[in-house]
Amino acid sequence: MVGKMQVNKAYKNAVFFFIAILVSLSDLGRAQELDYFPMHIGDLWTYELTTFEVQKWGERRVEIIDTTRIDSVPYFVFLETTYLLNPKEVTSRTEYYRRLENGDIVKYSQRVGEEQLFYTFQADFLYQPYLYCDDVIDPFKWQITFIDTNTSANTPSGFFTKCYEYLFDLYDESTGTLLPLEGRQLAPNVGLVKYGGEGDVNQLLGAYIDGNLIGDTTVTSVEEIHRDDTLPNTPVLYQNFPNPFNGNTTVRFFVPNSWTQPVSLVIYDAIGKEVFRYQQDHWTKGSQQFIWNAKTQYGKEVGSGIYFVRLQSGTYSECIKITMLK
């Protein structure tokens, strides 16, 4: 009797496992029905860039401005503009994407001069990492892993279901070093709605896709961001830029005029050892920044890896994660 019950249990488990596979394959088939990476001239997306979804440090606007041909192959031209809050700074870059017949998205890598797989929707790629050689510093590449077909994302522009989720890590082929950086979620008929890693949470504010408006696509101007009535009443540590970086990176912070406590800014390595301490004889108030050259207090170059910057003042303390590539 016990043996029969065990056989029935094993049979039921096998049936459930088979059903789960069918459901997963069915979910993957949605990529053929729904568009997880819309591409029409005039489409645009705006994102809010935050730390822990609390501290806003910038906004990003992505717009499809044209089509072009590279080596006789047609691509859509994406203009990506990032607006930093403190200090005021605007940077732009152009990227090139196209869709394959199977629905996958490839991106033209300007560093190596060829297109490579960027987003896949194929069942064979679930949990199978693949590499993309983006505009990062040699010998690092993006290691992309397609990890799920049915997640949800809550953003200022709305709540999205049936999202595809990916992990983007930096992989050093020469040493086998893997630096986890961020996850990304693509929503049906919208595209990228949420991305970021530990500390960074960047979310869709609005989109205009093929004539349809979602949320608010207005990007706050740099002047509006810096209105006096929006200034914080405690110190603020902003995310460094660029990140990841090689050589130099700029760390920005803000000290209110009314703040009387001394301020310290310290960089630690991944195990908590102090690497660099930034000090001034007399701290000034308002928006400030310093450029770290990836060296210790004694001028010794640091290695690739994760570092932490901590701003401490009285009972106030804030920390960001930064990534050094060498």
Solvent accessible surface area in square Angstrom, and as a share of the most:
residue,aa,sasa,rsa
1,M,184,0.82
2,V,103,0.59
3,G,42,0.40
4,K,135,0.57
5,M,117,0.52
6,Q,118,0.53
7,V,101,0.58
8,N,69,0.35
9,K,136,0.58
10,A,59,0.46
11,Y,148,0.56
12,K,120,0.51
13,N,79,0.41
14,A,60,0.47
15,V,54,0.31
16,F,133,0.56
17,F,140,0.58
18,F,120,0.50
19,I,85,0.43
20,A,57,0.44
21,I,70,0.36
22,L,89,0.44
23,V,81,0.47
24,S,37,0.24
25,L,87,0.43
26,S,75,0.48
27,D,24,0.12
28,L,10,0.05
29,G,31,0.30
30,R,29,0.11
31,A,14,0.11
32,Q,112,0.50
33,E,145,0.65
34,L,49,0.24
35,D,41,0.21
36,Y,3,0.01
37,F,21,0.09
38,P,4,0.03
39,M,16,0.07
40,H,67,0.30
41,I,103,0.52
42,G,29,0.28
43,D,2,0.01
44,L,21,0.10
45,W,12,0.04
46,T,1,0.00
47,Y,8,0.03
48,E,35,0.16
49,L,0,0.00
50,T,4,0.03
51,T,5,0.03
52,F,120,0.50
53,E,97,0.43
54,V,131,0.75
55,Q,22,0.10
56,K,60,0.25
57,W,24,0.08
58,G,0,0.00
59,E,3,0.01
60,R,39,0.14
61,R,68,0.25
62,V,21,0.12
63,E,43,0.19
64,I,1,0.00
65,I,79,0.40
66,D,73,0.38
67,T,63,0.37
68,T,47,0.28
69,R,160,0.59
70,I,36,0.18
71,D,119,0.61
72,S,92,0.59
73,V,44,0.25
74,P,70,0.44
75,Y,7,0.03
76,F,55,0.23
77,V,13,0.08
78,F,8,0.04
79,L,57,0.28
80,E,35,0.16
81,T,15,0.09
82,T,7,0.04
83,Y,44,0.17
84,L,4,0.02
85,L,21,0.10
86,N,7,0.04
87,P,44,0.28
88,K,119,0.50
89,E,55,0.25
90,V,77,0.44
91,T,46,0.26
92,S,73,0.47
93,R,96,0.35
94,T,46,0.27
95,E,16,0.07
96,Y,43,0.16
97,Y,16,0.06
98,R,59,0.22
99,R,91,0.33
100,L,54,0.27
101,E,187,0.84
102,N,66,0.34
103,G,13,0.13
104,D,4,0.02
105,I,0,0.00
106,V,7,0.04
107,K,8,0.03
108,Y,32,0.12
109,S,1,0.01
110,Q,90,0.40
111,R,78,0.28
112,V,68,0.39
113,G,39,0.37
114,E,94,0.42
115,E,54,0.24
116,Q,39,0.17
117,L,38,0.19
118,F,5,0.02
119,Y,4,0.02
120,T,0,0.00
121,F,8,0.03
122,Q,43,0.19
123,A,41,0.32
124,D,126,0.65
125,F,65,0.27
126,L,35,0.17
127,Y,136,0.52
128,Q,103,0.46
129,P,74,0.47
130,Y,25,0.09
131,L,65,0.32
132,Y,0,0.00
133,C,7,0.04
134,D,14,0.07
135,D,67,0.35
136,V,22,0.13
137,I,66,0.33
138,D,94,0.49
139,P,50,0.32
140,F,2,0.01
141,K,55,0.23
142,W,25,0.09
143,Q,28,0.13
144,I,0,0.00
145,T,14,0.08
146,F,0,0.00
147,I,34,0.17
148,D,54,0.28
149,T,10,0.06
150,N,87,0.45
151,T,26,0.15
152,S,59,0.38
153,A,3,0.02
154,N,98,0.50
155,T,13,0.07
156,P,76,0.48
157,S,17,0.11
158,G,29,0.28
159,F,127,0.53
160,F,26,0.11
161,T,72,0.42
162,K,98,0.41
163,C,0,0.00
164,Y,0,0.00
165,E,41,0.19
166,Y,0,0.00
167,L,72,0.36
168,F,0,0.00
169,D,15,0.08
170,L,0,0.00
171,Y,56,0.21
172,D,12,0.06
173,E,89,0.40
174,S,85,0.55
175,T,96,0.56
176,G,43,0.41
177,T,54,0.31
178,L,76,0.38
179,L,14,0.07
180,P,89,0.56
181,L,28,0.14
182,E,33,0.15
183,G,19,0.18
184,R,36,0.13
185,Q,24,0.11
186,L,0,0.00
187,A,0,0.00
188,P,26,0.16
189,N,78,0.40
190,V,8,0.04
191,G,2,0.02
192,L,33,0.17
193,V,0,0.00
194,K,43,0.18
195,Y,22,0.08
196,G,17,0.16
197,G,25,0.24
198,E,120,0.54
199,G,12,0.11
200,D,29,0.15
201,V,31,0.18
202,N,10,0.05
203,Q,11,0.05
204,L,0,0.00
205,L,33,0.16
206,G,0,0.00
207,A,0,0.00
208,Y,91,0.35
209,I,11,0.06
210,D,90,0.47
211,G,49,0.47
212,N,97,0.50
213,L,116,0.58
214,I,46,0.23
215,G,44,0.42
216,D,85,0.44
217,T,25,0.15
218,T,97,0.56
219,V,27,0.15
220,T,43,0.25
221,S,43,0.28
222,V,19,0.11
223,E,120,0.54
224,E,90,0.40
225,I,25,0.12
226,H,53,0.24
227,R,134,0.49
228,D,119,0.61
229,D,116,0.60
230,T,66,0.38
231,L,81,0.40
232,P,46,0.29
233,N,119,0.61
234,T,55,0.32
235,P,1,0.01
236,V,18,0.10
237,L,0,0.00
238,Y,20,0.08
239,Q,9,0.04
240,N,2,0.01
241,F,55,0.23
242,P,63,0.39
243,N,52,0.27
244,P,35,0.22
245,F,2,0.01
246,N,66,0.34
247,G,33,0.32
248,N,86,0.44
249,T,1,0.01
250,T,20,0.12
251,V,0,0.00
252,R,12,0.05
253,F,1,0.00
254,F,15,0.06
255,V,1,0.01
256,P,8,0.05
257,N,127,0.65
258,S,92,0.59
259,W,44,0.15
260,T,122,0.71
261,Q,90,0.40
262,P,104,0.66
263,V,8,0.05
264,S,26,0.17
265,L,1,0.00
266,V,6,0.03
267,I,1,0.01
268,Y,56,0.21
269,D,29,0.15
270,A,70,0.54
271,I,155,0.79
272,G,49,0.47
273,K,136,0.58
274,E,78,0.35
275,V,18,0.10
276,F,41,0.17
277,R,75,0.27
278,Y,41,0.16
279,Q,124,0.55
280,Q,66,0.29
281,D,140,0.72
282,H,159,0.71
283,W,53,0.18
284,T,80,0.46
285,K,87,0.37
286,G,17,0.16
287,S,60,0.39
288,Q,22,0.10
289,Q,83,0.37
290,F,15,0.06
291,I,104,0.53
292,W,2,0.01
293,N,71,0.36
294,A,5,0.04
295,K,67,0.28
296,T,32,0.18
297,Q,91,0.41
298,Y,203,0.77
299,G,44,0.42
300,K,149,0.63
301,E,102,0.46
302,V,11,0.07
303,G,38,0.36
304,S,52,0.33
305,G,12,0.12
306,I,35,0.18
307,Y,17,0.06
308,F,58,0.24
309,V,0,0.00
310,R,89,0.32
311,L,0,0.00
312,Q,67,0.30
313,S,1,0.01
314,G,42,0.40
315,T,148,0.86
316,Y,38,0.14
317,S,49,0.32
318,E,38,0.17
319,C,34,0.21
320,I,4,0.02
321,K,35,0.15
322,I,0,0.00
323,T,1,0.01
324,M,7,0.03
325,L,2,0.01
326,K,109,0.46
